Amino acid sequence: MKTLICQSCGWPFTKATVGTNRDKSDNTDFCRDCYQDGAFTDKSLNLHQLEVKLLEMAEMHEDISLEEAQQLIKKLPELKRWRMDHI
Ligand SMILES: [Zn+2]
């Protein structure tokens, strides 16, 4: 199965957890956590809040190291969702 990278949270996901467009088709740019039925699940989320969330996830989940989360955070500004913010 092809692994995709969510263009909102930067987390890898697969077809099983892919986001959905308004017509229920797959949106392969985003994971289901971030994007459902053609809209972001948390529209008010900003980059800083996402960084905090990722660090919290690293603390809670043993399979995610703090280093991994920090690597991810560095790449966030390159993702489609956050690039759009800065235009
Ligand atoms: Zn996501």
PDB file of the backbone (N, CA, C, O) and the ligand in Angstrom, with CONECT records:
HET     ZN  A 101       1
ATOM      1  N   MET A   1       0.851  -1.206   0.000  1.00  0.00           N
ATOM      2  CA  MET A   1       0.000   0.000   0.000  1.00  0.00           C
ATOM      3  C   MET A   1       0.882   1.250   0.000  1.00  0.00           C
ATOM      4  O   MET A   1       1.869   1.327   0.732  1.00  0.00           O
ATOM      5  N   LYS A   2       0.519   2.205  -0.814  1.00  0.00           N
ATOM      6  CA  LYS A   2       1.300   3.422  -0.908  1.00  0.00           C
ATOM      7  C   LYS A   2       1.068   4.304   0.325  1.00  0.00           C
ATOM      8  O   LYS A   2      -0.071   4.523   0.736  1.00  0.00           O
ATOM      9  N   THR A   3       2.138   4.796   0.895  1.00  0.00           N
ATOM     10  CA  THR A   3       2.005   5.688   2.036  1.00  0.00           C
ATOM     11  C   THR A   3       2.009   7.130   1.546  1.00  0.00           C
ATOM     12  O   THR A   3       2.882   7.549   0.787  1.00  0.00           O
ATOM     13  N   LEU A   4       1.019   7.867   1.999  1.00  0.00           N
ATOM     14  CA  LEU A   4       0.906   9.268   1.616  1.00  0.00           C
ATOM     15  C   LEU A   4       1.255  10.133   2.817  1.00  0.00           C
ATOM     16  O   LEU A   4       1.182   9.676   3.958  1.00  0.00           O
ATOM     17  N   ILE A   5       1.630  11.374   2.565  1.00  0.00           N
ATOM     18  CA  ILE A   5       1.914  12.299   3.665  1.00  0.00           C
ATOM     19  C   ILE A   5       0.810  13.346   3.691  1.00  0.00           C
ATOM     20  O   ILE A   5       0.534  14.001   2.686  1.00  0.00           O
ATOM     21  N   CYS A   6       0.199  13.491   4.824  1.00  0.00           N
ATOM     22  CA  CYS A   6      -0.872  14.476   4.958  1.00  0.00           C
ATOM     23  C   CYS A   6      -0.301  15.882   4.796  1.00  0.00           C
ATOM     24  O   CYS A   6       0.680  16.243   5.445  1.00  0.00           O
ATOM     25  N   GLN A   7      -0.934  16.676   3.915  1.00  0.00           N
ATOM     26  CA  GLN A   7      -0.462  18.027   3.647  1.00  0.00           C
ATOM     27  C   GLN A   7      -0.989  19.041   4.663  1.00  0.00           C
ATOM     28  O   GLN A   7      -0.901  20.250   4.449  1.00  0.00           O
ATOM     29  N   SER A   8      -1.536  18.538   5.765  1.00  0.00           N
ATOM     30  CA  SER A   8      -1.941  19.419   6.858  1.00  0.00           C
ATOM     31  C   SER A   8      -1.133  19.120   8.116  1.00  0.00           C
ATOM     32  O   SER A   8      -0.485  20.007   8.672  1.00  0.00           O
ATOM     33  N   CYS A   9      -1.175  17.840   8.568  1.00  0.00           N
ATOM     34  CA  CYS A   9      -0.489  17.513   9.820  1.00  0.00           C
ATOM     35  C   CYS A   9       0.889  16.896   9.584  1.00  0.00           C
ATOM     36  O   CYS A   9       1.652  16.728  10.535  1.00  0.00           O
ATOM     37  N   GLY A  10       1.221  16.558   8.340  1.00  0.00           N
ATOM     38  CA  GLY A  10       2.534  16.013   8.028  1.00  0.00           C
ATOM     39  C   GLY A  10       2.709  14.550   8.387  1.00  0.00           C
ATOM     40  O   GLY A  10       3.800  13.998   8.250  1.00  0.00           O
ATOM     41  N   TRP A  11       1.645  13.927   8.842  1.00  0.00           N
ATOM     42  CA  TRP A  11       1.697  12.543   9.298  1.00  0.00           C
ATOM     43  C   TRP A  11       1.473  11.593   8.119  1.00  0.00           C
ATOM     44  O   TRP A  11       0.651  11.881   7.249  1.00  0.00           O
ATOM     45  N   PRO A  12       2.191  10.464   8.077  1.00  0.00           N
ATOM     46  CA  PRO A  12       1.938   9.499   7.002  1.00  0.00           C
ATOM     47  C   PRO A  12       0.567   8.838   7.159  1.00  0.00           C
ATOM     48  O   PRO A  12       0.124   8.576   8.278  1.00  0.00           O
ATOM     49  N   PHE A  13      -0.092   8.575   6.049  1.00  0.00           N
ATOM     50  CA  PHE A  13      -1.364   7.851   6.118  1.00  0.00           C
ATOM     51  C   PHE A  13      -1.509   6.993   4.868  1.00  0.00           C
ATOM     52  O   PHE A  13      -0.747   7.134   3.911  1.00  0.00           O
ATOM     53  N   THR A  14      -2.501   6.100   4.889  1.00  0.00           N
ATOM     54  CA  THR A  14      -2.731   5.214   3.750  1.00  0.00           C
ATOM     55  C   THR A  14      -4.145   5.419   3.235  1.00  0.00           C
ATOM     56  O   THR A  14      -4.911   6.212   3.782  1.00  0.00           O
ATOM     57  N   LYS A  15      -4.479   4.699   2.183  1.00  0.00           N
ATOM     58  CA  LYS A  15      -5.822   4.765   1.598  1.00  0.00           C
ATOM     59  C   LYS A  15      -6.914   4.490   2.627  1.00  0.00           C
ATOM     60  O   LYS A  15      -8.046   4.950   2.478  1.00  0.00           O
ATOM     61  N   ALA A  16      -6.571   3.742   3.665  1.00  0.00           N
ATOM     62  CA  ALA A  16      -7.564   3.382   4.683  1.00  0.00           C
ATOM     63  C   ALA A  16      -7.971   4.583   5.522  1.00  0.00           C
ATOM     64  O   ALA A  16      -9.066   4.609   6.085  1.00  0.00           O
ATOM     65  N   THR A  17      -7.094   5.576   5.606  1.00  0.00           N
ATOM     66  CA  THR A  17      -7.408   6.740   6.443  1.00  0.00           C
ATOM     67  C   THR A  17      -7.326   8.033   5.633  1.00  0.00           C
ATOM     68  O   THR A  17      -7.022   9.096   6.175  1.00  0.00           O
ATOM     69  N   VAL A  18      -7.596   7.933   4.341  1.00  0.00           N
ATOM     70  CA  VAL A  18      -7.516   9.098   3.459  1.00  0.00           C
ATOM     71  C   VAL A  18      -8.681  10.072   3.713  1.00  0.00           C
ATOM     72  O   VAL A  18      -9.774   9.648   4.087  1.00  0.00           O
ATOM     73  N   GLY A  19      -8.443  11.359   3.509  1.00  0.00           N
ATOM     74  CA  GLY A  19      -9.505  12.350   3.661  1.00  0.00           C
ATOM     75  C   GLY A  19     -10.521  12.241   2.537  1.00  0.00           C
ATOM     76  O   GLY A  19     -10.276  11.592   1.520  1.00  0.00           O
ATOM     77  N   THR A  20     -11.665  12.885   2.732  1.00  0.00           N
ATOM     78  CA  THR A  20     -12.726  12.778   1.723  1.00  0.00           C
ATOM     79  C   THR A  20     -13.180  14.146   1.227  1.00  0.00           C
ATOM     80  O   THR A  20     -13.247  15.118   1.980  1.00  0.00           O
ATOM     81  N   ASN A  21     -13.491  14.185  -0.075  1.00  0.00           N
ATOM     82  CA  ASN A  21     -14.053  15.386  -0.673  1.00  0.00           C
ATOM     83  C   ASN A  21     -15.548  15.444  -0.389  1.00  0.00           C
ATOM     84  O   ASN A  21     -16.122  14.504   0.162  1.00  0.00           O
ATOM     85  N   ARG A  22     -16.179  16.565  -0.773  1.00  0.00           N
ATOM     86  CA  ARG A  22     -17.598  16.738  -0.505  1.00  0.00           C
ATOM     87  C   ARG A  22     -18.447  15.642  -1.173  1.00  0.00           C
ATOM     88  O   ARG A  22     -19.491  15.247  -0.653  1.00  0.00           O
ATOM     89  N   ASP A  23     -17.975  15.160  -2.340  1.00  0.00           N
ATOM     90  CA  ASP A  23     -18.716  14.100  -3.041  1.00  0.00           C
ATOM     91  C   ASP A  23     -18.309  12.700  -2.577  1.00  0.00           C
ATOM     92  O   ASP A  23     -18.632  11.710  -3.233  1.00  0.00           O
ATOM     93  N   LYS A  24     -17.595  12.616  -1.439  1.00  0.00           N
ATOM     94  CA  LYS A  24     -17.171  11.360  -0.815  1.00  0.00           C
ATOM     95  C   LYS A  24     -16.016  10.663  -1.539  1.00  0.00           C
ATOM     96  O   LYS A  24     -15.618   9.562  -1.158  1.00  0.00           O
ATOM     97  N   SER A  25     -15.481  11.300  -2.576  1.00  0.00           N
ATOM     98  CA  SER A  25     -14.308  10.717  -3.222  1.00  0.00           C
ATOM     99  C   SER A  25     -13.086  10.966  -2.331  1.00  0.00           C
ATOM    100  O   SER A  25     -13.126  11.800  -1.427  1.00  0.00           O
ATOM    101  N   ASP A  26     -12.007  10.236  -2.597  1.00  0.00           N
ATOM    102  CA  ASP A  26     -10.805  10.387  -1.779  1.00  0.00           C
ATOM    103  C   ASP A  26     -10.079  11.687  -2.072  1.00  0.00           C
ATOM    104  O   ASP A  26      -9.995  12.105  -3.226  1.00  0.00           O
ATOM    105  N   ASN A  27      -9.560  12.320  -1.051  1.00  0.00           N
ATOM    106  CA  ASN A  27      -8.658  13.447  -1.221  1.00  0.00           C
ATOM    107  C   ASN A  27      -7.293  13.002  -0.707  1.00  0.00           C
ATOM    108  O   ASN A  27      -7.051  12.964   0.500  1.00  0.00           O
ATOM    109  N   THR A  28      -6.416  12.670  -1.630  1.00  0.00           N
ATOM    110  CA  THR A  28      -5.144  12.047  -1.240  1.00  0.00           C
ATOM    111  C   THR A  28      -4.129  13.050  -0.694  1.00  0.00           C
ATOM    112  O   THR A  28      -3.015  12.662  -0.341  1.00  0.00           O
ATOM    113  N   ASP A  29      -4.491  14.327  -0.618  1.00  0.00           N
ATOM    114  CA  ASP A  29      -3.599  15.326  -0.022  1.00  0.00           C
ATOM    115  C   ASP A  29      -3.651  15.292   1.509  1.00  0.00           C
ATOM    116  O   ASP A  29      -2.681  15.640   2.183  1.00  0.00           O
ATOM    117  N   PHE A  30      -4.796  14.867   2.042  1.00  0.00           N
ATOM    118  CA  PHE A  30      -4.984  14.983   3.491  1.00  0.00           C
ATOM    119  C   PHE A  30      -5.492  13.688   4.112  1.00  0.00           C
ATOM    120  O   PHE A  30      -6.136  12.876   3.448  1.00  0.00           O
ATOM    121  N   CYS A  31      -5.194  13.508   5.395  1.00  0.00           N
ATOM    122  CA  CYS A  31      -5.702  12.348   6.124  1.00  0.00           C
ATOM    123  C   CYS A  31      -7.101  12.662   6.655  1.00  0.00           C
ATOM    124  O   CYS A  31      -7.540  13.812   6.661  1.00  0.00           O
ATOM    125  N   ARG A  32      -7.780  11.620   7.097  1.00  0.00           N
ATOM    126  CA  ARG A  32      -9.157  11.757   7.551  1.00  0.00           C
ATOM    127  C   ARG A  32      -9.266  12.585   8.828  1.00  0.00           C
ATOM    128  O   ARG A  32     -10.285  13.231   9.076  1.00  0.00           O
ATOM    129  N   ASP A  33      -8.224  12.559   9.623  1.00  0.00           N
ATOM    130  CA  ASP A  33      -8.211  13.359  10.848  1.00  0.00           C
ATOM    131  C   ASP A  33      -8.309  14.847  10.546  1.00  0.00           C
ATOM    132  O   ASP A  33      -8.909  15.611  11.302  1.00  0.00           O
ATOM    133  N   CYS A  34      -7.707  15.246   9.425  1.00  0.00           N
ATOM    134  CA  CYS A  34      -7.626  16.669   9.102  1.00  0.00           C
ATOM    135  C   CYS A  34      -8.721  17.131   8.152  1.00  0.00           C
ATOM    136  O   CYS A  34      -9.165  18.276   8.229  1.00  0.00           O
ATOM    137  N   TYR A  35      -9.157  16.253   7.261  1.00  0.00           N
ATOM    138  CA  TYR A  35     -10.014  16.686   6.169  1.00  0.00           C
ATOM    139  C   TYR A  35     -11.132  15.697   5.911  1.00  0.00           C
ATOM    140  O   TYR A  35     -10.877  14.532   5.607  1.00  0.00           O
ATOM    141  N   GLN A  36     -12.369  16.154   6.031  1.00  0.00           N
ATOM    142  CA  GLN A  36     -13.529  15.291   5.791  1.00  0.00           C
ATOM    143  C   GLN A  36     -14.604  16.052   5.053  1.00  0.00           C
ATOM    144  O   GLN A  36     -14.863  17.219   5.345  1.00  0.00           O
ATOM    145  N   ASP A  37     -15.233  15.387   4.090  1.00  0.00           N
ATOM    146  CA  ASP A  37     -16.352  15.970   3.332  1.00  0.00           C
ATOM    147  C   ASP A  37     -16.025  17.349   2.756  1.00  0.00           C
ATOM    148  O   ASP A  37     -16.864  18.249   2.763  1.00  0.00           O
ATOM    149  N   GLY A  38     -14.799  17.502   2.258  1.00  0.00           N
ATOM    150  CA  GLY A  38     -14.440  18.724   1.551  1.00  0.00           C
ATOM    151  C   GLY A  38     -14.048  19.890   2.435  1.00  0.00           C
ATOM    152  O   GLY A  38     -13.941  21.015   1.948  1.00  0.00           O
ATOM    153  N   ALA A  39     -13.829  19.653   3.732  1.00  0.00           N
ATOM    154  CA  ALA A  39     -13.438  20.751   4.619  1.00  0.00           C
ATOM    155  C   ALA A  39     -12.481  20.261   5.694  1.00  0.00           C
ATOM    156  O   ALA A  39     -12.498  19.086   6.061  1.00  0.00           O
ATOM    157  N   PHE A  40     -11.658  21.154   6.191  1.00  0.00           N
ATOM    158  CA  PHE A  40     -10.785  20.801   7.300  1.00  0.00           C
ATOM    159  C   PHE A  40     -11.629  20.564   8.547  1.00  0.00           C
ATOM    160  O   PHE A  40     -12.576  21.303   8.818  1.00  0.00           O
ATOM    161  N   THR A  41     -11.274  19.524   9.302  1.00  0.00           N
ATOM    162  CA  THR A  41     -12.055  19.209  10.498  1.00  0.00           C
ATOM    163  C   THR A  41     -11.878  20.294  11.562  1.00  0.00           C
ATOM    164  O   THR A  41     -12.793  20.563  12.341  1.00  0.00           O
ATOM    165  N   ASP A  42     -10.719  20.902  11.588  1.00  0.00           N
ATOM    166  CA  ASP A  42     -10.464  21.983  12.541  1.00  0.00           C
ATOM    167  C   ASP A  42      -9.998  23.214  11.772  1.00  0.00           C
ATOM    168  O   ASP A  42      -8.804  23.409  11.547  1.00  0.00           O
ATOM    169  N   LYS A  43     -10.956  24.035  11.377  1.00  0.00           N
ATOM    170  CA  LYS A  43     -10.646  25.169  10.501  1.00  0.00           C
ATOM    171  C   LYS A  43      -9.826  26.245  11.197  1.00  0.00           C
ATOM    172  O   LYS A  43      -9.101  27.000  10.549  1.00  0.00           O
ATOM    173  N   SER A  44      -9.944  26.311  12.531  1.00  0.00           N
ATOM    174  CA  SER A  44      -9.251  27.382  13.234  1.00  0.00           C
ATOM    175  C   SER A  44      -7.823  26.985  13.627  1.00  0.00           C
ATOM    176  O   SER A  44      -7.076  27.776  14.202  1.00  0.00           O
ATOM    177  N   LEU A  45      -7.466  25.741  13.301  1.00  0.00           N
ATOM    178  CA  LEU A  45      -6.133  25.261  13.654  1.00  0.00           C
ATOM    179  C   LEU A  45      -5.058  26.121  12.990  1.00  0.00           C
ATOM    180  O   LEU A  45      -5.133  26.402  11.794  1.00  0.00           O
ATOM    181  N   ASN A  46      -4.073  26.529  13.758  1.00  0.00           N
ATOM    182  CA  ASN A  46      -2.950  27.222  13.146  1.00  0.00           C
ATOM    183  C   ASN A  46      -1.669  26.416  13.378  1.00  0.00           C
ATOM    184  O   ASN A  46      -1.656  25.417  14.096  1.00  0.00           O
ATOM    185  N   LEU A  47      -0.617  26.882  12.754  1.00  0.00           N
ATOM    186  CA  LEU A  47       0.633  26.141  12.744  1.00  0.00           C
ATOM    187  C   LEU A  47       1.164  25.907  14.164  1.00  0.00           C
ATOM    188  O   LEU A  47       1.676  24.834  14.482  1.00  0.00           O
ATOM    189  N   HIS A  48       1.031  26.920  14.993  1.00  0.00           N
ATOM    190  CA  HIS A  48       1.527  26.801  16.361  1.00  0.00           C
ATOM    191  C   HIS A  48       0.751  25.737  17.137  1.00  0.00           C
ATOM    192  O   HIS A  48       1.344  24.921  17.843  1.00  0.00           O
ATOM    193  N   GLN A  49      -0.579  25.748  17.003  1.00  0.00           N
ATOM    194  CA  GLN A  49      -1.406  24.754  17.694  1.00  0.00           C
ATOM    195  C   GLN A  49      -1.063  23.346  17.229  1.00  0.00           C
ATOM    196  O   GLN A  49      -1.053  22.399  18.015  1.00  0.00           O
ATOM    197  N   LEU A  50      -0.783  23.230  15.938  1.00  0.00           N
ATOM    198  CA  LEU A  50      -0.430  21.923  15.385  1.00  0.00           C
ATOM    199  C   LEU A  50       0.897  21.427  15.967  1.00  0.00           C
ATOM    200  O   LEU A  50       1.045  20.247  16.286  1.00  0.00           O
ATOM    201  N   GLU A  51       1.844  22.335  16.098  1.00  0.00           N
ATOM    202  CA  GLU A  51       3.133  21.975  16.695  1.00  0.00           C
ATOM    203  C   GLU A  51       2.950  21.431  18.110  1.00  0.00           C
ATOM    204  O   GLU A  51       3.540  20.415  18.478  1.00  0.00           O
ATOM    205  N   VAL A  52       2.124  22.124  18.897  1.00  0.00           N
ATOM    206  CA  VAL A  52       1.848  21.704  20.270  1.00  0.00           C
ATOM    207  C   VAL A  52       1.198  20.319  20.279  1.00  0.00           C
ATOM    208  O   VAL A  52       1.542  19.456  21.086  1.00  0.00           O
ATOM    209  N   LYS A  53       0.241  20.130  19.350  1.00  0.00           N
ATOM    210  CA  LYS A  53      -0.479  18.861  19.242  1.00  0.00           C
ATOM    211  C   LYS A  53       0.479  17.704  18.922  1.00  0.00           C
ATOM    212  O   LYS A  53       0.384  16.624  19.506  1.00  0.00           O
ATOM    213  N   LEU A  54       1.386  17.948  18.000  1.00  0.00           N
ATOM    214  CA  LEU A  54       2.330  16.901  17.606  1.00  0.00           C
ATOM    215  C   LEU A  54       3.266  16.534  18.757  1.00  0.00           C
ATOM    216  O   LEU A  54       3.591  15.363  18.950  1.00  0.00           O
ATOM    217  N   LEU A  55       3.689  17.525  19.508  1.00  0.00           N
ATOM    218  CA  LEU A  55       4.552  17.251  20.657  1.00  0.00           C
ATOM    219  C   LEU A  55       3.799  16.474  21.733  1.00  0.00           C
ATOM    220  O   LEU A  55       4.363  15.594  22.384  1.00  0.00           O
ATOM    221  N   GLU A  56       2.517  16.807  21.913  1.00  0.00           N
ATOM    222  CA  GLU A  56       1.686  16.068  22.864  1.00  0.00           C
ATOM    223  C   GLU A  56       1.523  14.620  22.429  1.00  0.00           C
ATOM    224  O   GLU A  56       1.574  13.703  23.249  1.00  0.00           O
ATOM    225  N   MET A  57       1.326  14.425  21.121  1.00  0.00           N
ATOM    226  CA  MET A  57       1.194  13.073  20.585  1.00  0.00           C
ATOM    227  C   MET A  57       2.461  12.267  20.850  1.00  0.00           C
ATOM    228  O   MET A  57       2.395  11.089  21.202  1.00  0.00           O
ATOM    229  N   ALA A  58       3.607  12.907  20.679  1.00  0.00           N
ATOM    230  CA  ALA A  58       4.881  12.225  20.900  1.00  0.00           C
ATOM    231  C   ALA A  58       5.030  11.808  22.356  1.00  0.00           C
ATOM    232  O   ALA A  58       5.622  10.773  22.662  1.00  0.00           O
ATOM    233  N   GLU A  59       4.487  12.626  23.243  1.00  0.00           N
ATOM    234  CA  GLU A  59       4.559  12.291  24.664  1.00  0.00           C
ATOM    235  C   GLU A  59       3.632  11.141  25.036  1.00  0.00           C
ATOM    236  O   GLU A  59       3.954  10.314  25.888  1.00  0.00           O
ATOM    237  N   MET A  60       2.470  11.106  24.376  1.00  0.00           N
ATOM    238  CA  MET A  60       1.465  10.099  24.718  1.00  0.00           C
ATOM    239  C   MET A  60       1.731   8.741  24.071  1.00  0.00           C
ATOM    240  O   MET A  60       1.474   7.696  24.669  1.00  0.00           O
ATOM    241  N   HIS A  61       2.248   8.771  22.842  1.00  0.00           N
ATOM    242  CA  HIS A  61       2.419   7.518  22.103  1.00  0.00           C
ATOM    243  C   HIS A  61       3.882   7.073  22.130  1.00  0.00           C
ATOM    244  O   HIS A  61       4.789   7.827  21.781  1.00  0.00           O
ATOM    245  N   GLU A  62       4.074   5.850  22.545  1.00  0.00           N
ATOM    246  CA  GLU A  62       5.429   5.342  22.630  1.00  0.00           C
ATOM    247  C   GLU A  62       6.077   5.143  21.269  1.00  0.00           C
ATOM    248  O   GLU A  62       7.301   5.189  21.144  1.00  0.00           O
ATOM    249  N   ASP A  63       5.255   4.921  20.253  1.00  0.00           N
ATOM    250  CA  ASP A  63       5.818   4.656  18.931  1.00  0.00           C
ATOM    251  C   ASP A  63       6.228   5.932  18.190  1.00  0.00           C
ATOM    252  O   ASP A  63       6.783   5.866  17.093  1.00  0.00           O
ATOM    253  N   ILE A  64       5.954   7.084  18.788  1.00  0.00           N
ATOM    254  CA  ILE A  64       6.396   8.339  18.184  1.00  0.00           C
ATOM    255  C   ILE A  64       7.414   8.990  19.117  1.00  0.00           C
ATOM    256  O   ILE A  64       7.087   9.329  20.255  1.00  0.00           O
ATOM    257  N   SER A  65       8.629   9.162  18.644  1.00  0.00           N
ATOM    258  CA  SER A  65       9.636   9.782  19.503  1.00  0.00           C
ATOM    259  C   SER A  65       9.554  11.299  19.381  1.00  0.00           C
ATOM    260  O   SER A  65       9.022  11.834  18.408  1.00  0.00           O
ATOM    261  N   LEU A  66      10.085  11.969  20.380  1.00  0.00           N
ATOM    262  CA  LEU A  66      10.097  13.420  20.381  1.00  0.00           C
ATOM    263  C   LEU A  66      10.897  13.947  19.178  1.00  0.00           C
ATOM    264  O   LEU A  66      10.555  14.969  18.583  1.00  0.00           O
ATOM    265  N   GLU A  67      11.956  13.227  18.845  1.00  0.00           N
ATOM    266  CA  GLU A  67      12.774  13.607  17.685  1.00  0.00           C
ATOM    267  C   GLU A  67      11.980  13.564  16.397  1.00  0.00           C
ATOM    268  O   GLU A  67      12.075  14.461  15.560  1.00  0.00           O
ATOM    269  N   GLU A  68      11.183  12.489  16.247  1.00  0.00           N
ATOM    270  CA  GLU A  68      10.350  12.354  15.058  1.00  0.00           C
ATOM    271  C   GLU A  68       9.382  13.525  14.945  1.00  0.00           C
ATOM    272  O   GLU A  68       9.207  14.108  13.874  1.00  0.00           O
ATOM    273  N   ALA A  69       8.762  13.854  16.062  1.00  0.00           N
ATOM    274  CA  ALA A  69       7.805  14.955  16.082  1.00  0.00           C
ATOM    275  C   ALA A  69       8.496  16.267  15.718  1.00  0.00           C
ATOM    276  O   ALA A  69       7.936  17.091  14.995  1.00  0.00           O
ATOM    277  N   GLN A  70       9.702  16.455  16.216  1.00  0.00           N
ATOM    278  CA  GLN A  70      10.421  17.697  15.923  1.00  0.00           C
ATOM    279  C   GLN A  70      10.846  17.783  14.456  1.00  0.00           C
ATOM    280  O   GLN A  70      10.841  18.860  13.858  1.00  0.00           O
ATOM    281  N   GLN A  71      11.215  16.625  13.883  1.00  0.00           N
ATOM    282  CA  GLN A  71      11.533  16.567  12.458  1.00  0.00           C
ATOM    283  C   GLN A  71      10.317  16.968  11.638  1.00  0.00           C
ATOM    284  O   GLN A  71      10.411  17.724  10.671  1.00  0.00           O
ATOM    285  N   LEU A  72       9.177  16.438  12.054  1.00  0.00           N
ATOM    286  CA  LEU A  72       7.918  16.692  11.372  1.00  0.00           C
ATOM    287  C   LEU A  72       7.579  18.186  11.428  1.00  0.00           C
ATOM    288  O   LEU A  72       7.173  18.779  10.428  1.00  0.00           O
ATOM    289  N   ILE A  73       7.750  18.772  12.588  1.00  0.00           N
ATOM    290  CA  ILE A  73       7.411  20.179  12.795  1.00  0.00           C
ATOM    291  C   ILE A  73       8.247  21.075  11.880  1.00  0.00           C
ATOM    292  O   ILE A  73       7.761  22.088  11.378  1.00  0.00           O
ATOM    293  N   LYS A  74       9.490  20.697  11.672  1.00  0.00           N
ATOM    294  CA  LYS A  74      10.356  21.479  10.794  1.00  0.00           C
ATOM    295  C   LYS A  74       9.849  21.517   9.357  1.00  0.00           C
ATOM    296  O   LYS A  74      10.066  22.482   8.624  1.00  0.00           O
ATOM    297  N   LYS A  75       9.163  20.428   8.974  1.00  0.00           N
ATOM    298  CA  LYS A  75       8.697  20.328   7.590  1.00  0.00           C
ATOM    299  C   LYS A  75       7.310  20.915   7.377  1.00  0.00           C
ATOM    300  O   LYS A  75       6.875  21.090   6.239  1.00  0.00           O
ATOM    301  N   LEU A  76       6.613  21.221   8.468  1.00  0.00           N
ATOM    302  CA  LEU A  76       5.233  21.695   8.349  1.00  0.00           C
ATOM    303  C   LEU A  76       5.059  22.895   7.419  1.00  0.00           C
ATOM    304  O   LEU A  76       4.109  22.908   6.637  1.00  0.00           O
ATOM    305  N   PRO A  77       5.933  23.902   7.469  1.00  0.00           N
ATOM    306  CA  PRO A  77       5.713  25.073   6.608  1.00  0.00           C
ATOM    307  C   PRO A  77       5.786  24.767   5.114  1.00  0.00           C
ATOM    308  O   PRO A  77       5.377  25.587   4.291  1.00  0.00           O
ATOM    309  N   GLU A  78       6.312  23.577   4.757  1.00  0.00           N
ATOM    310  CA  GLU A  78       6.388  23.199   3.343  1.00  0.00           C
ATOM    311  C   GLU A  78       5.099  22.546   2.864  1.00  0.00           C
ATOM    312  O   GLU A  78       4.908  22.373   1.660  1.00  0.00           O
ATOM    313  N   LEU A  79       4.225  22.186   3.770  1.00  0.00           N
ATOM    314  CA  LEU A  79       3.012  21.473   3.397  1.00  0.00           C
ATOM    315  C   LEU A  79       1.990  22.417   2.767  1.00  0.00           C
ATOM    316  O   LEU A  79       1.957  23.613   3.055  1.00  0.00           O
ATOM    317  N   LYS A  80       1.151  21.837   1.890  1.00  0.00           N
ATOM    318  CA  LYS A  80       0.206  22.644   1.121  1.00  0.00           C
ATOM    319  C   LYS A  80      -0.683  23.536   1.977  1.00  0.00           C
ATOM    320  O   LYS A  80      -0.888  24.709   1.663  1.00  0.00           O
ATOM    321  N   ARG A  81      -1.211  22.970   3.067  1.00  0.00           N
ATOM    322  CA  ARG A  81      -2.140  23.758   3.885  1.00  0.00           C
ATOM    323  C   ARG A  81      -1.489  25.007   4.437  1.00  0.00           C
ATOM    324  O   ARG A  81      -2.116  26.066   4.469  1.00  0.00           O
ATOM    325  N   TRP A  82      -0.250  24.907   4.872  1.00  0.00           N
ATOM    326  CA  TRP A  82       0.399  26.018   5.546  1.00  0.00           C
ATOM    327  C   TRP A  82       1.092  26.939   4.566  1.00  0.00           C
ATOM    328  O   TRP A  82       1.279  28.121   4.855  1.00  0.00           O
ATOM    329  N   ARG A  83       1.471  26.427   3.429  1.00  0.00           N
ATOM    330  CA  ARG A  83       2.018  27.301   2.379  1.00  0.00           C
ATOM    331  C   ARG A  83       0.954  28.274   1.931  1.00  0.00           C
ATOM    332  O   ARG A  83       1.229  29.452   1.702  1.00  0.00           O
ATOM    333  N   MET A  84      -0.284  27.768   1.805  1.00  0.00           N
ATOM    334  CA  MET A  84      -1.382  28.612   1.350  1.00  0.00           C
ATOM    335  C   MET A  84      -1.607  29.797   2.282  1.00  0.00           C
ATOM    336  O   MET A  84      -1.965  30.894   1.852  1.00  0.00           O
ATOM    337  N   ASP A  85      -1.385  29.545   3.574  1.00  0.00           N
ATOM    338  CA  ASP A  85      -1.566  30.567   4.592  1.00  0.00           C
ATOM    339  C   ASP A  85      -0.654  31.775   4.415  1.00  0.00           C
ATOM    340  O   ASP A  85      -0.987  32.887   4.823  1.00  0.00           O
ATOM    341  N   HIS A  86       0.482  31.542   3.811  1.00  0.00           N
ATOM    342  CA  HIS A  86       1.493  32.598   3.789  1.00  0.00           C
ATOM    343  C   HIS A  86       1.520  33.394   2.502  1.00  0.00           C
ATOM    344  O   HIS A  86       2.377  34.260   2.321  1.00  0.00           O
ATOM    345  N   ILE A  87       0.583  33.107   1.599  1.00  0.00           N
ATOM    346  CA  ILE A  87       0.530  33.857   0.340  1.00  0.00           C
ATOM    347  C   ILE A  87      -0.117  35.220   0.583  1.00  0.00           C
ATOM    348  O   ILE A  87      -0.259  36.012  -0.349  1.00  0.00           O
TER     349      ILE A  87
HETATM  350 ZN    ZN A 101      -3.597  15.083   8.649  1.00  0.00          ZN2+
END
